[in-house]
Amino acid sequence: MNETASLFFALLGGLALGTFFFGGLRWTVHKGMMSNKPGLWFFGSLLFRVIVTVGGIYFVAGGNWKKALMCVLGFAIMRMIFIWNALKENK
């Protein structure tokens, strides 16, 4: 596979990881606010989301800093999309 395609798939991987992380955060906030033990929900979710995301970036990058950078860029793009959607919903 050529480098451009490899970097594109790393970007897609970052978008997927960002969707998992921030979608999971949104789900956790909704579940945690209705729970009797919200601290357990928030801490458990944070731990799980961080482990999966960091592991996913490590896996996608495969030791290549360019792929790691593209993966983190995809993650950051998804963060901006989730923030934009949250701001749009609150208007």
N, C-alpha and C positions, 0 to 999 in steps of 0.2 A: 504494500500500500504506500502511495506517495505521501510526502510530508503534509501537503495541504489537506488531504482527506483525513489523515490522522489527527491533525489539529482541529478540523471541523467536528470529528466525532468526540474529541476531548471537550469541545465547547458544548456539544449536545449532552455529554455526560454531566457537565457542570450545571446545565439547565435542569436536568433531571434531579441532581442532588439538591439544587436550590428549591425545586418544587417539593421534594420530600421534606427538607428542613423547615421551610417556612409554612408549608401546608400542615406539617406536623405541629408547628408552633401555634397556628391558628386553631387547630383541632384541640390542642392541649388547653388553650385559654378557655374555649367553650366548655370542655369537660371539667377542667379544674375549678372553674367558678361555681359549678353546681355540686362539687364534691365536698364531703365532710373533711377530707384531708387534702387540701389543694397543694400544700407544700410537697407532698409525696408525688403528686401528679407532675408538678412543674420540675422538680429535681430529676425524677425518673425519666421524664420526656427529654429534658435537656441532655442528660447523660447518654441516652440512647441515640438521639439525633446527632450529637457531636461525634460519637464513636462511629456511626454509620457514615457520616459525611466525611470525616477525616480519612477513614478507611477507603471510602469511595474515591476521594481525590488521589490518595496514594496508589490505588489500583489503576485508575484511569491514566495517571501520569506515567506509570511504569518506569520511573527513574529518569524521565525526560522533563527538563525544566520548562520547555516550551509547552508541552501538553499540560503540565501542572498549572502554568499561567493561564492557558486557555480555559481550563476547567474552573479555576477560580473566577475568571472573567464571566463565564456562564452563570456561576453561582451568584455573583454580584448583580448581573442583569436580572436574574430572577428575583433578587431582593428588591430591586427598584420596581419591578412589576407588581410585587405583592404590596409594597408601600403605596404605589399609585392606586391600586385597586382599593386598598383600605381607606385612603383619603377620598376617593370617589364615592364610596359607600356612606361615608359620614357626612356628606353634604346634604 
